[in-house]
Each structure stands twice: as C-alpha cells, then as structure tokens.
C-alpha cells in the first residue's frame, strides 16, 4: 500500500467519523419506559458520549455536545444491580466519566467519586457470589466472568481507571480460582465451563454446556485481563500459574493444519471426551472469536511491562516495571478471596481501604439503585444523576 493510498483511506475514515458525529450531535427524547437503555455503552447514550468525549479531547468538537450525551446517559436512576457491568449501569457510566477526566481536568468529580464507590461495592458483591458458587462446585455462567457482562469487564475498567482499588485485586483472585478444574458428572472440566450454550440457553446441541474460547464470552477475556494486570505490575497469588494454565488449554485446541493457527469457538462435552473439535471452516477474523483475539491475548503476558501514559504528555516515557513471565503450566494456586498479602499494588500507589459493601436493596425499578439502604436508594441514585447533568 502506498503512502498516497493510506492517506486517502485515513481521510475517508475521518470523513465517515465526522458524518457519524454530526448525525449523533443531539440526543433524541427516549420513552419513559426505555430510559434505562441510556446507561448502555453498547446501545445507549453512554456509548455515544464516549465518541463526543474523544472529539472534545482532540479539539474536533465542543464539550457542550459531550455534556448533552452524558446528561442523557444519566437521565434515569443508575443501576448497580447484579446484572450490571461494563456494558450497562454504574460501571458503564463510571467508564464514560473517567474518559472525560482523562486529560487531568476534574470534570464531574462529585458524580465520578460516587459512581466509583458504588462500582467497588458492586464488585465485592459479585465476587462474593462467584466465590460462593465455586465453593459449591457449580459451573459458572457467562454473566459471572465474561468481558461484556461479567467480572472481567468490570476488572478491565478498574485496571484502566482505578488500578490501586482492592476491588481489582479481588477480581484477579477470583479469576485465578476460575482456572481450577471442575468435577461434574464424572468429567473433569475447566473451571470456566458454563452450563448453557453460546446463546445462554439450554439446547440439544450442547448437552452439559460448553467451554468458550472467545474474548467476549470465553476464557480469552480473563486471560487478557490477567496479562494486562501482570504487565502493570499488579499480581495476586497464583497469577502466573493461572495464565500458564489458560495458555496450555488453548494450545491443546490449537489447529496448525492450515495456513495459520486457528482455534474453535467452543468445546462441547463430546468434543472434550474425544479431543476432536468440530471446525467446518475458517472462522471470521473478528475480535470476539477467532485467531486475532486468541493469539493476541496469548502474546500479552510476554510483552514488555507498561503503564499507560498521561494524555497530557504522551511523549513522556512510562515508569518501568520489573518484567515478569508466566511459569510453566501448572495447577493454579487458589487465591484468597480478598486482596490481601498475595496482592501486589501498582508501583507508587498508596494502600486503599477496603470499600464498604452495602447490601443490594431493590428500588421501584427492575434494577438496584446506588445505595445500601432502602431509605436512601432513590435519593442517592438521583444525586449521582443530578451531578452528571450539572455543568462539568
């Protein structure tokens, strides 16, 4: 590809982005019974706000447009229910507001501090439930651990925005335990084996569930989070062994008969017993399934250590972190359920007091408001929303 061709393609992409931003310049009114959708990074105002935040950071647009979409995202009570995660609710809004704060300007500081407290409390509740499930010996579901809806997605947010949080340490410790084998109906299964099919239902083609290899819903997502934490110098007991165990399992199902390595999307009980996955043809080269995501996630543990540079001085080199490498594959050491002695915080960060863990008290909506008591549920949620709707 010539330099001229690359320049033309870059110009076309920039023009398309400009057109998309123009069409999404002003939020449309949302029906009252659909206002909760505004909190979604996938289909709602929270995700669109990210576009305008990045444009404001680069000087392509004003902060007024970004603020309009942030206001729309906070138009309803913010969910911190057990089904909320990176995709929706308090974590999604926190991710969006941290993006607005990325240049060091304290925008929405009050709302962001409140959201971060509730994200930490949500994390502790969800890790407690996941640890109890492991103790029972039951299989997990996608929603417990995956990137889109589960603890991996919340952990990715924490690692990016609040890496010294003890809530992150608890997630990493949980992911280490997730790699310990399960024994179900006489079969030894990987710890991330889910009891449902890829559509999160029960179907004849997946008796006894499956193990998913993708980065969106499968074990490659936890691998990526563990690897990025390792590169940042954030390590829990059993961290290296968990990475090695996941990589060894992926190596077991790697297919080298084609022009490039390839992996199946998932493994069923029958395929696990026979050691032969079904692969009708090459998978699409997507991030959620297929070689790009799986191969890249396995490279990250061996990449140079890093800390993210500040947006205000991208040319400033990041502080070095002593490189570490995964050990040889071994049975993962179960980590403590808390971020205790086995948790190494990022270099230079102070200790963090464990977050308060309020109970999940339902409010009048189908989700849980941002509070620990019934008397303050609605007021707290409305206070966070009001703080975001105020001028940054």
Secondary structure, 3 states (H helix, E strand, C coil): CCHHHHHHHHHHHHHHHHHHHHHCCCCCCCCHHHHHHHHECCCCHHHHHHHHHHHHHCCCCCHHHHHHHHHHHCCCCCCCCCCCECCECHHHHHHHHHHHCCCCCCCCHHHHHHHHHHHHHHHHHHHHHHHHHHHHCCCECHHHHCCCCCHHHHHHHHHHHCCCCHHHHHHHHHHHHHCCCEEECCEEECCCCECCCCCCCCCHHHCCCEEECCCCCCHHHHHHHHHHHHHCCCECCCHHHHHHHHHHHHHHCEECCCCCCEECCEEEHHHHHHCCCCCCCCCCCCCCCCHHHHHHHHHHCCCCCCCCCCHHHCCCCCCCCCCCCCCCCCCCCCCCCCCCCCCECCCCCCCCCCCCCCCCCECCCCCECCCCCCCCHHHHHHHHHHHHHCCC
